[in-house]
Amino acid sequence: MRSGRGAIALLAVLAMLVAGCVRGGGQALAPSNPSAPAEGHVQGPDSALVRTSAGTLRGAVVSDHRLFAGIPYAAAPVGPLRFAAPVPAPGWTGERDATRPGPRCIQDPDSDPERGANTAEDCLNLNVWTPPVSGEKRPVMVWIHGGAFAGGSSGIYDAGRLAARGDIVVVTINYRLGTLGFLAHPALGVDGNVGNYGLADQQAALRWVRDNIADFGGDPEKVTVAGESAGGMSVCDHLVSPGSAGLFHAAILMSAPCQAQADLAAATGRSLEYAASAGCRDPATAAICLRALPVDGLRKPVWYFNIGSDELTGPVTGSAVIPQAPLVAFGAGRAEGVPILIGTTRDEFTLFVALRYLRLGQRYVAADYPRLLAETFGADAAAVEAHYPIARYGGVAQAYSAAVTDGAFSCVSDRIAGELSRAAPVYAYEFNDRAAPAPEVMRTLPFPVGASHSLELRYLFDVGGAPPLSPAQQQLSDQMISYWSAFVRTGDPAVEGQPGWPEFDGAGTPARMSLQADGSRVDNDFAHVHQCPFWAGLKEK
């Protein structure tokens, strides 16, 4: 399957609508203690103050949770540290204000509704949400945001309710995006040791959690890495990256098209073209040239992977950081053997079609359908068109959305679940509230968005400006928080008084939890509904 900028890069737009190591080019960040997590510092009676090895933080305290925001976990990646692996952040004296998120990382200007506001290269910061202070160590969830690796930020996700109701510590992180995060120019390293700076940032954040989270009441030996969309793809990479080994104990993959990553050869070619267009054509001086460019000359992402006419940047496989593509590694049994929670939404791709309609003015008619399928599925387009006829779905937008939902999201997730279930417990789900609140502008469309990509995030996080949930949807939100936090605590989403959630049996009848506002239930029909045997047949051709 191929990809391009219009649909996937617009994920950052919806996020804002809803919200209102292995070395790179420089020296790897060495763990401060590779053998064991830190025990933590003695804390005083003021719950708004936390003492860390770097200095003292003053956060915000409300009745049911605490927030410590904008904490630097690595030094500013500027000057010689641009296009290099992260290094430790300097400490500070006195109290550091930690009551508001830090700057966002540099964003794709074409899909940033804030038009670059509050962005900076010095953006490697994170936020820590905790329940009220107690003598108990709480398990930890580290959240990696989505946004096509070109947009988004940690500040979108208010995890106060998740931390309080789930009784867990939640860490939300920023990481370098776009060109600054993933340019794979050979002048920036050797032997495939290029690109993936954004993924190295995530590894540095995980090391920071290991070494510091005890100061916030977290348990560094119970860390779950979690993410949605590009964040979920990142989790796939951490499951196979040598530099991530041992930094987490469970993983959550939400709506993660983990096949949509470029290999080193493709990324190198695109990176050379990008550097030349930016005025850094000479390989002998390209590294110096790229590090000396004004940051405004690097805001446009380098694009690697195509789905139809839409592009995606991001991690580079076949590299030092990700030696093997995640799906290949999963199939060969080469993945971190930790409990997995994995799932998708019922109508993933309607979001992308909706954003094309709203922002690009694209109105699809029947004559467009063969072209759309050819751009997306290449030589398999005719087979896909026969299997997803317009008449069955009520329109081109619906038929196209169904095909890409199944082929790029649902059945990929089903395959990953089956392969990972051979080594560790896997729990699979589908978010199936097809009346999930969408931003007002998306309710003007001539087709329903249903349970679209990213709409489930409203049920786990508080996002400013999002439409309210109905009473039944609020109950589903409470249930999802209970399930997710139970998984973070134990590696099993079992919750007393809630429907039982069986393990995914890749060798038998694979059951998953269908999350619905009218009552969640176990579903054994997912592969049939999403026509996964058809997609498996295409893959084997």
GUROPA-357013 format. One record per residue (C-alpha): x, y, z. Coordinates in steps of 0.1 Angstrom, whole numbers, plus 5000, padded with zeros to 4 digits. Each point is the difference from the previous one (the first is absolute). Example, Ala and Ser with C-alpha at 12.3 -4.5 7.8 and 13.67 -1.06 7.14 Angstrom:
! GUROPA-357013
((5123,4955,5078))
((5014,5034,4993))
! end
This chain:
! GUROPA-357013
((5000,5000,5000))
((5012,5035,4992))
((4995,5036,5019))
((5002,5043,4999))
((4993,5031,5019))
((4963,5008,4996))
((4983,4974,5022))
((5025,4987,5025))
((5018,5033,5007))
((4966,5015,5008))
((4998,4979,5032))
((5015,5030,5018))
((4970,5021,4988))
((4975,4977,5015))
((5019,4997,5032))
((4998,5038,5003))
((4964,5000,4990))
((4991,4975,5027))
((5023,5018,5024))
((4986,5035,4989))
((5290,4814,5018))
((5018,4992,4977))
((5019,5029,4984))
((4988,5023,4973))
((5026,5024,4987))
((5016,5009,5033))
((5009,4981,5032))
((4974,4978,5016))
((4986,5011,5033))
((5014,4976,5025))
((4977,4988,5028))
((5008,5015,5033))
((4996,4965,5016))
((4996,4972,4974))
((4995,4973,5026))
((4971,5013,5021))
((4974,5028,5003))
((5007,5028,5025))
((4985,4997,5034))
((4989,5036,5001))
((5008,5030,5022))
((4985,5008,5034))
((4970,5023,4995))
((4988,5027,5023))
((4964,5006,5013))
((4990,5025,4972))
((4984,4977,4974))
((5005,5028,4973))
((5038,4996,5003))
((5020,4971,4986))
((5037,4996,5005))
((5018,4984,4971))
((5037,4994,4993))
((4999,5030,4976))
((4982,5024,5024))
((4968,5008,5017))
((4967,5004,4981))
((4969,5019,5011))
((4969,4985,4984))
((4962,5005,5003))
((4979,4981,5025))
((4962,4996,4999))
((4977,4978,5020))
((5005,4967,4981))
((5034,5003,4982))
((5033,5019,4996))
((5016,5013,4968))
((5037,5007,4994))
((5003,5014,4965))
((5027,5011,4976))
((5028,4979,5016))
((5031,4998,4978))
((5011,4965,4995))
((5028,5008,4976))
((5021,5030,4990))
((4988,5023,4973))
((5008,4983,4966))
((5015,5031,4984))
((5033,5009,4985))
((5022,4969,4999))
((4972,4980,5016))
((4976,5005,4971))
((4997,4967,4982))
((5018,4982,5028))
((4989,4977,5028))
((4987,5017,5032))
((5023,5008,5029))
((4991,5006,5036))
((4983,5033,5009))
((5019,5023,5023))
((4988,5004,5036))
((4988,5032,5016))
((5001,5017,5034))
((4970,5012,5020))
((4964,4990,4991))
((4991,4995,4963))
((4964,5009,4991))
((4984,4968,4987))
((4964,5011,4998))
((4996,5003,4962))
((5012,4980,4970))
((5032,5010,4982))
((5004,5009,4964))
((4987,4977,4973))
((5026,4986,4975))
((5002,5016,4966))
((4969,4990,4980))
((4990,4996,4964))
((4987,5034,4991))
((4975,4986,4976))
((4981,4982,5027))
((5007,5021,5031))
((4968,5019,5010))
((5021,5021,5024))
((5022,5011,4972))
((5033,4993,5018))
((4989,5017,5033))
((5019,4987,5031))
((5023,4978,4979))
((5038,4998,5004))
((5029,4977,4994))
((5005,5000,5038))
((4969,4978,5005))
((5012,4968,5016))
((4978,5002,5030))
((4973,4979,5017))
((4971,5002,5024))
((4993,4978,5030))
((4965,4994,5013))
((4997,4982,5034))
((4972,4991,5024))
((5002,5016,5034))
((5031,4992,5020))
((5000,4967,5019))
((5026,4975,5012))
((4992,4977,4971))
((5020,4998,4968))
((4976,5004,4971))
((5005,4983,4966))
((5009,5023,4971))
((4986,5006,4965))
((5023,5019,4976))
((4979,5016,4972))
((5014,5007,4966))
((4978,5024,4980))
((4989,4995,4964))
((5000,5025,4971))
((5017,4982,4971))
((5035,5007,5015))
((4995,5035,4987))
((4977,5016,5025))
((4984,4997,5034))
((5013,5004,5036))
((4998,4987,5035))
((4980,5030,5012))
((4969,4989,4981))
((4994,4971,5024))
((4987,5010,5034))
((5005,4967,5020))
((4988,5013,5033))
((4968,4979,5000))
((5019,4969,4987))
((5026,5003,5028))
((4974,5007,5027))
((4973,4974,4990))
((5026,4974,4989))
((5023,5006,5029))
((5030,5000,4977))
((5028,5025,4991))
((4997,5013,4964))
((5030,5015,4982))
((4993,5018,4967))
((5031,5009,4979))
((5011,5022,4971))
((5025,4987,4974))
((5015,5015,4969))
((4978,5000,4970))
((5003,5002,4962))
((5033,5008,4985))
((5017,5008,5034))
((4988,4967,5013))
((5006,4976,4971))
((5023,5014,4972))
((5022,4970,4990))
((5027,5018,4981))
((5032,4978,4999))
((5022,5030,5009))
((4983,5000,5034))
((5014,4966,5010))
((5016,4968,4989))
((4990,4963,4994))
((4963,5007,5000))
((5003,5020,5032))
((4979,5029,4988))
((4964,5012,5003))
((4977,4989,5028))
((5010,5029,5023))
((4963,5003,5011))
((5000,4963,5009))
((5033,5005,5019))
((4982,5029,5019))
((4973,4976,5010))
((5026,4975,5013))
((5016,5028,5020))
((4967,5008,5015))
((4995,4964,5010))
((5034,5000,5016))
((4991,5032,5018))
((4969,4982,5013))
((5020,4971,5012))
((5024,5022,5018))
((4977,5027,5014))
((4964,4988,5003))
((5004,4987,5035))
((5003,5037,5011))
((4964,5004,4988))
((4986,4969,5017))
((5003,4978,4969))
((5014,4965,4998))
((5029,4999,4975))
((4996,4962,4999))
((4964,5002,4987))
((5002,5022,4969))
((4976,4997,4970))
((5008,5018,4968))
((4969,5010,4981))
((4991,5020,4969))
((4974,5007,4974))
((5005,5003,4962))
((5036,5012,4995))
((5004,4994,5038))
((4988,4964,4995))
((5024,4996,4971))
((5028,5012,5023))
((4990,4973,5025))
((5004,4974,4973))
((5035,5013,4994))
((5008,4998,5038))
((4989,4964,5000))
((5029,4992,4975))
((5026,5027,5007))
((5031,4989,5019))
((5002,5034,5017))
((4965,4996,5015))
((5006,4965,5016))
((4992,4999,5037))
((4986,5036,5001))
((4963,4988,5002))
((4981,4970,5013))
((4968,5002,4979))
((4988,5018,4969))
((4968,5015,4986))
((4996,5005,4962))
((4970,5020,4989))
((4991,5005,4963))
((5036,4993,4990))
((5007,4993,4962))
((5034,4986,5009))
((5007,4990,4964))
((5001,5036,4989))
((5037,5007,5005))
((5028,5005,4975))
((5031,4980,4998))
((5035,5016,5001))
((5005,5000,4962))
((4968,5018,4993))
((5005,5025,5029))
((5035,5007,4989))
((4989,5009,4965))
((4973,5023,5012))
((5024,5016,5026))
((5026,5007,4973))
((4973,5017,4979))
((4988,5020,5030))
((5035,5012,5010))
((5007,5011,4964))
((4967,5020,4998))
((5010,5016,5033))
((5033,5012,4985))
((5022,4972,5015))
((5009,4981,4969))
((5037,4992,5006))
((5004,4967,5020))
((5033,5012,5014))
((4984,5030,5017))
((4964,4989,5003))
((5001,4993,5037))
((5014,5034,5009))
((4976,5017,4976))
((4969,4982,5013))
((5009,5008,5037))
((5006,5037,4991))
((4967,5006,4981))
((4975,5022,5017))
((4973,4978,5015))
((4973,5016,4977))
((5018,4983,4971))
((4994,4966,5016))
((4963,5003,5010))
((4988,4981,4969))
((5002,4963,5007))
((5020,4975,4980))
((4974,4976,4986))
((5008,4962,4998))
((4970,4977,4997))
((4970,5003,4977))
((4964,4990,5004))
((4984,5011,4968))
((5007,5037,4996))
((5008,5005,5037))
((5034,5000,5016))
((5014,4989,5034))
((5034,5007,5015))
((5013,4981,5030))
((5023,4973,5012))
((5023,4983,4976))
((5004,4962,5000))
((5030,4980,4991))
((5020,5025,5020))
((5021,4998,5031))
((4971,5010,5022))
((4974,4977,4983))
((5020,4972,4983))
((4970,4982,4987))
((4965,5013,4990))
((4976,4993,5029))
((4976,4977,4981))
((5029,4980,4986))
((5015,4997,5035))
((4966,4990,5015))
((4995,4973,4975))
((5035,4986,5008))
((4993,5001,5038))
((5025,5028,5006))
((4981,5024,5023))
((5001,5009,5036))
((4979,4974,5018))
((4977,5022,5020))
((4962,5001,5005))
((4983,5018,4972))
((4967,5020,4997))
((4993,5007,4964))
((4970,5013,4980))
((4985,5022,4974))
((4968,5021,4995))
((4971,4986,4979))
((5002,5027,4973))
((5037,5011,5000))
((5003,5016,4966))
((4969,5021,5000))
((5020,5027,5018))
((5024,5003,4971))
((4973,5002,4974))
((4982,5025,5021))
((5031,5022,5003))
((5005,4999,4963))
((4964,5011,4995))
((5002,5028,5026))
((5035,5014,4993))
((5007,4991,4964))
((4965,5002,4986))
((5002,4965,4986))
((4966,4987,4990))
((5002,4964,4987))
((4978,4987,4973))
((4998,4964,4986))
((5024,5008,4972))
((5027,5008,5026))
((4998,4966,5017))
((5023,4980,4977))
((5027,5028,5002))
((4998,5002,5038))
((5004,4962,5003))
((5028,5000,4974))
((5019,5027,5020))
((4996,4981,5032))
((5001,4963,4990))
((5019,5000,4967))
((4996,4968,4981))
((4975,4987,5025))
((4975,5028,4993))
((4977,4980,4977))
((4997,4972,5026))
((4993,5025,5028))
((4974,5018,4979))
((4982,4967,4994))
((5001,4992,5036))
((4989,5035,5012))
((4974,5011,4974))
((4986,5035,5004))
((4964,4987,5000))
((5006,4979,5031))
((5012,5030,5020))
((4978,5028,4988))
((5026,5022,4984))
((5036,5004,4990))
((5011,5015,5033))
((4985,4972,5020))
((5014,4972,4977))
((5035,5015,4998))
((5000,5006,5038))
((4989,4964,5006))
((5027,4986,4977))
((5029,5019,5016))
((4986,4995,5035))
((5002,4963,4995))
((5031,4997,4979))
((5022,5025,5018))
((4988,4999,5036))
((4976,4973,5011))
((5016,4970,4983))
((5035,5012,5007))
((4991,5002,5037))
((4985,4965,4998))
((5032,4987,4985))
((5022,5017,5026))
((4978,4986,5029))
((5003,4965,4986))
((5037,5002,4996))
((5007,5016,5034))
((4977,4976,5018))
((5025,4972,4993))
((5024,5015,5026))
((4979,5018,5026))
((4964,5007,5010))
((4982,5022,4975))
((4966,5018,5006))
((4983,5014,4969))
((4972,5025,4997))
((4979,5020,4975))
((4986,5034,5010))
((4965,4997,4985))
((4981,5031,5012))
((4989,5011,4966))
((4982,5030,5016))
((5032,5012,5016))
((5001,5039,5003))
((5019,5016,4972))
((5009,5036,4996))
((4971,5022,4988))
((5015,5005,4966))
((5001,4963,4994))
((4963,4998,5006))
((4993,5019,4968))
((5012,4973,4977))
((4978,4982,4975))
((5011,4966,5014))
((5004,4988,5036))
((5034,4998,5016))
((4989,4973,5025))
((5027,4987,5024))
((5028,5018,4981))
((5037,5001,5006))
((5009,5018,5032))
((4964,5005,5013))
((5006,4974,5028))
((5027,5023,5016))
((4972,5022,5014))
((4990,4970,5021))
((5034,4997,5017))
((5012,5036,5001))
((4984,5033,5006))
((5004,5021,4969))
((4989,5036,5001))
((4972,5010,4977))
((4989,4965,4992))
((4962,4994,4999))
((4986,4985,5032))
((4993,4963,5004))
((4965,4987,5006))
((4994,4982,5032))
((5004,4966,4983))
((5032,5012,4984))
((5013,5013,5033))
((4994,4965,5014))
((5021,4986,4971))
((5027,5025,5007))
((5000,4989,5037))
((5002,4964,4989))
((5029,5007,4975))
((5020,5018,5027))
((4994,4970,5023))
((5011,4975,4974))
((5031,5020,4989))
((5011,5008,5035))
((4995,4963,5011))
((5022,4990,4971))
((5027,5025,5010))
((4998,4986,5036))
((5001,4963,4992))
((5005,4994,4962))
((4964,4987,5000))
((4969,5023,4994))
((4978,4979,5024))
((4977,5023,5020))
((4976,4987,5027))
((4964,5007,4990))
((5008,5005,4963))
((4997,4976,4971))
((5029,4975,5000))
((5027,5007,4974))
((5015,4968,4987))
((5035,4997,4986))
((5004,5001,4962))
((5005,4965,4987))
((5018,5003,4967))
((5000,4962,4995))
((4963,4996,5008))
((4969,5022,4999))
((5015,5035,5006))
((4977,5019,5023))
((5001,5037,5006))
((4981,5025,5021))
((4975,5021,4981))
((4998,5033,5019))
((4965,5014,4996))
((4979,5026,5018))
((4970,4976,5001))
((5021,4973,5017))
((5035,4987,4993))
((5002,4964,4990))
((5024,4973,4987))
((5000,4998,4962))
((5012,4970,4980))
((4989,5014,4966))
((5026,5028,4995))
((5020,4982,4973))
((4969,4993,4980))
((4985,5035,5003))
((5033,5016,4989))
((5005,4973,4973))
((5035,4991,5012))
((5002,4967,4980))
((4997,5021,4969))
((5029,5023,5010))
((5021,4970,5011))
((4995,4985,4966))
((5012,5032,4983))
((5030,5000,5022))
((5009,4965,4990))
((4997,5006,4963))
! end
